[in-house]
Amino acid sequence: MTRPALTDDRRGIVANPPGRGSPPAAPTARRRKTKGLLTITLFMLPALVLFCLLVLAPILLASYTSFFKWNGLGGLPTQFIGLDNYTRLLEDPVFKGDLGRGLFLLVMSLLIQLPLSLGLAMLLNQRMRGRAFYRLLFFAPYVLSEVITGVLFTMILSPDGGLANQILDAIGLGSLQSTWLAEPSTVMYSIFIVMTWKYFGFHMILYLAGRQSIPKELTEAAAIDGAGSWKQFRYVTLPLLGPTIRISVFLSIIGTIQLFDLVWVLTSGGPIHSSETMAITMFQFGFKRTQIGYASAISVAMFLISLVFALGYQRFVMRRDTEGAITTMRDQR
């Protein structure tokens, strides 16, 4: 005698009788997912609130006030002038000079500061006496604040008994003595030297950390194959340091665009605007001349330059690095 075939519903009833089997999996997974999203939201909420208040709100406020002629007093701005502040910005020789001076510091940093940091990192990666002391010594300037650094070098570069002029006089180069921070022809080079002294230790530590993450077996294998020190550096170390170098260049460029406090303490943008940066020009118009609308336009221009550079750099230069990080995170999951 053949048993009648059970329908799906009947099979479900027999396989999972009420009160005996486990509950359906779909509602449990949904509850877990909802609980996870709620937990993530609760943890991110304070950071999101602070980000909106301290980052997004000032950007939106500056964008709004940049369309007005406003001195910051007497309530909200009312004199709408459209794009006049931006038109003035593009025709302002001081702002154009700011772009040129920023480009000068940027090129000098890429050609001198970062290679110097890389060379010192490779040197201090070798076995040598006092290696930890030298690492600490070279990193120490980065710990100092920009204001302290500025005051210190104001005294060192002073034309009246400053250490720089005294050293030149002591080694027989007294003819090269100068008023370093007061001459338009020397002030930008002086600022670059101070910047290099302040930040080369930071980049050196980045390169040192990147170098120590490279397995020794790779350089040892290259040495066994007959590669000398230069070829080991050129064909093994340098390519593997690529992600670290790209991060270092990115931080250096963004820092140069935002440069303010160090230059302000050293020269306040003088003499005759010859050391002014975009941030100093914005400060001058915003807080010295109370032209808040025009200063807001400068700040928006700085933001757009930084944003476009950051997005373009991550899209075209750091794409492989970010894709590798995302892939690693997925693998770990």
C-alpha distance (Angstrom), angle and dihedral (degrees) to the residues before:
residue distance angle dihedral
M1 . . .
T2 3.76 . .
R3 3.86 118.9 .
P4 3.82 113.9 -127.6
A5 3.78 114.1 -107.9
L6 3.78 114.6 -106.5
T7 3.78 120.5 -127.6
D8 3.80 120.0 -124.0
D9 3.77 90.9 -104.0
R10 3.73 92.3 52.2
R11 3.79 91.4 46.8
G12 3.79 88.5 52.5
I13 3.78 91.4 51.3
V14 3.77 93.1 49.0
A15 3.81 94.5 43.2
N16 3.80 94.5 46.7
P17 3.77 109.9 24.9
P18 3.80 114.3 -169.5
G19 3.76 114.2 -85.1
R20 3.81 95.3 11.1
G21 3.84 109.6 70.3
S22 3.82 130.2 61.3
P23 3.84 117.9 -85.5
P24 3.79 118.4 -97.0
A25 3.82 112.7 -75.2
A26 3.82 97.4 -137.0
P27 3.83 98.0 68.7
T28 3.83 90.7 45.7
A29 3.80 92.5 51.9
R30 3.79 90.1 46.7
R31 3.80 91.7 51.5
R32 3.80 91.2 48.8
K33 3.79 91.3 49.6
T34 3.80 91.5 48.6
K35 3.80 91.0 47.9
G36 3.80 90.8 49.6
L37 3.81 92.6 50.5
L38 3.80 90.5 47.6
T39 3.81 91.2 51.0
I40 3.80 92.3 48.8
T41 3.81 90.8 47.9
L42 3.81 92.8 50.4
F43 3.81 92.2 49.7
M44 3.82 93.5 45.8
L45 3.79 96.8 42.9
P46 3.86 98.0 83.4
A47 3.80 91.5 48.0
L48 3.80 91.4 46.5
V49 3.80 91.8 50.5
L50 3.81 91.9 49.9
F51 3.81 91.3 45.7
C52 3.79 91.7 51.6
L53 3.81 93.4 46.5
L54 3.81 99.3 41.7
V55 3.82 102.4 31.5
L56 3.79 114.3 18.8
A57 3.81 97.3 37.3
P58 3.86 94.7 53.0
I59 3.81 90.4 46.7
L60 3.79 92.0 51.6
L61 3.81 92.0 43.9
A62 3.82 92.5 50.0
S63 3.81 90.7 47.4
Y64 3.80 89.9 51.6
T65 3.82 97.2 46.8
S66 3.82 91.7 45.6
F67 3.81 88.0 75.0
F68 3.82 92.8 58.4
K69 3.76 138.3 69.4
W70 3.79 98.1 -125.4
N71 3.78 136.7 154.5
G72 3.80 94.9 -161.4
L73 3.81 93.8 -109.8
G74 3.79 133.4 99.9
G75 3.78 100.3 39.2
L76 3.78 127.9 -72.9
P77 3.82 119.8 -1.1
T78 3.78 115.4 -94.2
Q79 3.83 106.2 170.0
F80 3.79 102.3 90.2
I81 3.81 113.0 -162.9
G82 3.79 101.7 167.4
L83 3.80 114.6 -146.7
D84 3.81 96.0 -12.4
N85 3.82 92.6 111.4
Y86 3.81 90.3 53.7
T87 3.80 91.8 46.4
R88 3.79 89.1 51.2
L89 3.80 89.5 47.9
L90 3.80 93.4 55.7
E91 3.81 90.8 49.7
D92 3.81 96.3 43.7
P93 3.85 110.1 110.2
V94 3.82 90.6 -157.7
F95 3.81 91.9 57.3
K96 3.81 91.1 45.9
G97 3.80 87.2 50.8
D98 3.80 89.2 50.9
L99 3.80 89.5 57.0
G100 3.80 91.1 49.8
R101 3.81 93.6 47.8
G102 3.78 91.0 47.3
L103 3.80 89.8 51.2
F104 3.83 89.8 49.8
L105 3.81 92.5 53.3
L106 3.79 90.4 44.3
V107 3.81 94.5 52.7
M108 3.80 92.2 44.6
S109 3.80 90.5 50.5
L110 3.79 93.1 50.4
L111 3.80 94.1 45.3
I112 3.82 100.8 39.8
Q113 3.80 115.3 8.8
L114 3.79 99.7 49.2
P115 3.85 96.7 41.5
L116 3.81 88.3 48.9
S117 3.80 90.2 52.0
L118 3.81 91.1 47.5
G119 3.80 92.3 50.1
L120 3.80 92.6 49.9
A121 3.81 90.8 47.4
M122 3.81 90.8 54.0
L123 3.81 90.5 46.8
L124 3.79 94.3 49.3
N125 3.80 90.6 47.9
Q126 3.81 88.6 68.5
R127 3.79 123.0 89.4
M128 3.80 106.7 -95.9
R129 3.77 139.6 142.0
G130 3.80 114.1 -89.1
R131 3.81 94.0 12.9
A132 3.81 94.3 144.5
F133 3.81 91.1 48.3
Y134 3.82 92.3 52.8
R135 3.78 91.4 48.1
L136 3.80 90.1 52.7
L137 3.80 92.2 44.3
F138 3.81 94.3 52.1
F139 3.80 93.5 44.3
A140 3.83 94.0 48.4
P141 3.86 96.5 84.3
Y142 3.79 90.2 60.2
V143 3.80 90.2 59.4
L144 3.80 91.8 57.9
S145 3.78 116.9 89.0
E146 3.80 120.0 -109.3
V147 3.81 90.2 -114.9
I148 3.81 93.6 55.6
T149 3.80 90.2 45.9
G150 3.78 90.9 50.1
V151 3.80 93.6 49.9
L152 3.80 91.2 46.2
F153 3.80 94.1 52.8
T154 3.79 92.0 42.1
M155 3.81 85.8 65.1
I156 3.82 94.4 40.7
L157 3.82 93.0 50.9
S158 3.79 95.1 39.7
P159 3.83 113.2 130.0
D160 3.81 89.7 -140.9
G161 3.79 105.1 73.1
G162 3.81 95.8 -37.1
L163 3.79 117.1 165.7
A164 3.83 93.7 -118.8
N165 3.79 94.2 57.3
Q166 3.80 91.9 42.9
I167 3.81 91.8 53.8
L168 3.81 91.3 49.2
D169 3.79 89.8 50.0
A170 3.82 92.1 47.8
I171 3.83 93.9 53.9
G172 3.80 93.8 46.0
L173 3.80 98.2 -100.2
G174 3.77 96.4 111.0
S175 3.80 90.6 134.3
L176 3.82 88.2 69.5
Q177 3.78 93.4 59.6
S178 3.77 111.9 123.8
T179 3.78 145.9 165.8
W180 3.78 88.6 -102.6
L181 3.79 99.7 -171.2
A182 3.79 97.0 34.6
E183 3.81 100.2 54.0
P184 3.82 117.9 82.9
S185 3.81 89.0 -146.3
T186 3.82 95.4 56.5
V187 3.79 106.2 26.8
M188 3.81 97.4 86.6
Y189 3.81 92.4 48.1
S190 3.81 88.8 49.5
I191 3.80 91.2 50.8
F192 3.79 90.7 49.0
I193 3.81 90.9 52.8
V194 3.80 90.3 51.6
M195 3.82 90.8 47.4
T196 3.79 90.9 50.2
W197 3.82 91.8 49.7
K198 3.79 90.3 48.9
Y199 3.80 101.1 45.9
F200 3.81 109.9 24.3
G201 3.82 91.0 86.8
F202 3.79 91.3 57.1
H203 3.80 93.1 53.5
M204 3.81 89.9 42.7
I205 3.81 90.2 58.1
L206 3.82 90.5 49.0
Y207 3.80 91.7 52.6
L208 3.80 91.9 43.8
A209 3.81 91.4 53.6
G210 3.80 90.3 47.9
R211 3.81 91.8 48.7
Q212 3.79 92.9 50.5
S213 3.81 90.6 53.1
I214 3.82 90.5 62.3
P215 3.84 110.3 96.2
K216 3.80 113.7 -113.4
E217 3.80 89.8 -137.0
L218 3.81 90.3 73.0
T219 3.80 95.5 56.8
E220 3.79 90.8 40.4
A221 3.80 90.3 53.2
A222 3.80 89.9 49.2
A223 3.82 89.8 50.6
I224 3.80 90.9 50.9
D225 3.81 88.5 52.4
G226 3.79 88.7 56.1
A227 3.80 101.5 -99.4
G228 3.80 114.4 150.7
S229 3.80 125.6 -141.9
W230 3.80 93.8 -85.2
K231 3.80 94.5 48.3
Q232 3.81 90.9 46.7
F233 3.80 88.5 53.7
R234 3.79 94.9 42.0
Y235 3.80 99.6 45.3
V236 3.83 103.8 25.6
T237 3.80 113.6 21.0
L238 3.81 100.9 36.1
P239 3.85 97.1 50.3
L240 3.80 91.3 47.0
L241 3.80 89.6 49.4
G242 3.81 89.6 56.6
P243 3.84 97.3 104.3
T244 3.82 91.2 48.0
I245 3.80 92.3 48.1
R246 3.79 91.7 49.5
I247 3.80 91.1 51.6
S248 3.81 90.5 47.9
V249 3.83 92.3 50.9
F250 3.80 90.8 47.7
L251 3.82 92.8 52.2
S252 3.80 91.6 45.3
I253 3.82 93.6 53.0
I254 3.80 94.7 45.1
G255 3.81 90.2 47.5
T256 3.81 91.1 51.3
I257 3.81 92.2 50.9
Q258 3.82 90.5 52.0
L259 3.82 96.6 41.2
F260 3.78 110.6 141.1
D261 3.80 123.5 120.6
L262 3.80 99.1 53.5
V263 3.81 93.4 50.3
W264 3.79 91.7 41.8
V265 3.79 92.5 57.1
L266 3.81 92.9 43.3
T267 3.80 101.8 45.8
S268 3.83 111.2 -15.0
G269 3.80 85.3 -128.3
G270 3.80 95.7 -57.7
P271 2.90 161.4 165.0
I272 3.83 95.1 65.9
H273 3.83 93.6 -32.3
S274 3.82 89.9 -59.0
S275 3.82 93.8 132.9
E276 3.77 99.8 30.1
T277 3.82 120.0 132.6
M278 3.79 128.9 -163.4
A279 3.80 91.7 -99.0
I280 3.82 92.1 51.3
T281 3.81 91.8 48.7
M282 3.79 89.0 50.9
F283 3.81 90.8 49.9
Q284 3.79 92.4 47.5
F285 3.79 93.8 53.1
G286 3.79 95.2 38.5
F287 3.80 103.0 45.3
K288 3.81 105.4 16.2
R289 3.80 101.7 39.5
T290 3.83 96.8 24.4
Q291 3.80 92.5 -131.7
I292 3.78 94.0 142.1
G293 3.80 94.6 165.6
Y294 3.80 93.9 56.0
A295 3.81 92.1 41.8
S296 3.81 88.5 52.3
A297 3.81 89.5 53.8
I298 3.82 89.4 53.4
S299 3.80 90.9 49.2
V300 3.80 91.1 50.1
A301 3.81 89.5 50.3
M302 3.82 90.2 51.5
F303 3.79 90.2 49.2
L304 3.79 93.2 49.8
I305 3.82 92.6 47.5
S306 3.81 90.6 50.7
L307 3.80 93.0 44.1
V308 3.80 95.6 48.5
F309 3.79 91.5 46.1
A310 3.82 93.4 47.0
L311 3.81 94.1 48.4
G312 3.80 93.3 44.1
Y313 3.80 92.9 46.2
Q314 3.78 93.0 50.1
R315 3.79 91.6 44.4
F316 3.80 99.5 48.1
V317 3.83 106.7 18.9
M318 3.79 107.3 29.1
R319 3.78 97.7 33.0
R320 3.80 94.5 108.2
D321 3.81 91.7 47.1
T322 3.80 94.7 50.8
E323 3.81 92.4 43.5
G324 3.80 89.2 52.1
A325 3.81 91.2 50.9
I326 3.81 92.0 49.7
T327 3.80 91.3 47.6
T328 3.81 90.7 50.4
M329 3.78 91.8 50.5
R330 3.80 91.1 50.3
D331 3.79 91.0 49.2
Q332 3.79 91.2 51.1
R333 3.79 89.9 53.4
